[in-house]
Amino acid sequence: GATSMTPIYVTGSMAERQDIMATEMSSFLGSHSSSEGLAVLLLSQGAFSDSMAAWTSLGEPANIKIGTFDLPAGLDAGIASGGVAFGVDGGEFMQGYLAVVLASIYLTTGQALAMDLFQTGPTYVTEPRDADVALRALEGYPI
């Protein structure tokens, strides 16, 4: 079947955003009755919370799946409940900041990493993680 994508931009208070998300989800499914379902792709932690609240308010329908390009609080519970298909951690620290730190160290001391390949991500989460791992991710992987 055909695939369609409709971006929506949601603003307002938390309650207003959750109502808008629930209305949009319900409206899409109502106007696309032949659809297998709805995939909700998110780019922020706030949008994740709003979408999960909206999904819950609709009765946790199995034909709505949420995916997020972040690792917000509640991700593991969302995966376990069946509402979340995945979370992707782009590894901003490892892919961005760490490169600057390594370049600075090399320029000031002449020292470099001993390995040729330093894998930095992204990390894909499709199953609930160990509680300690999830906590470290929320804390930004402190050293």
Summary of the structure (lengths in Angstrom):
residues: 143
radius of gyration: 19.0
end to end distance: 48.0
largest distance: 63.4
contacts: 344
relative contact order: 0.12
helix: 45%
strand: 13%
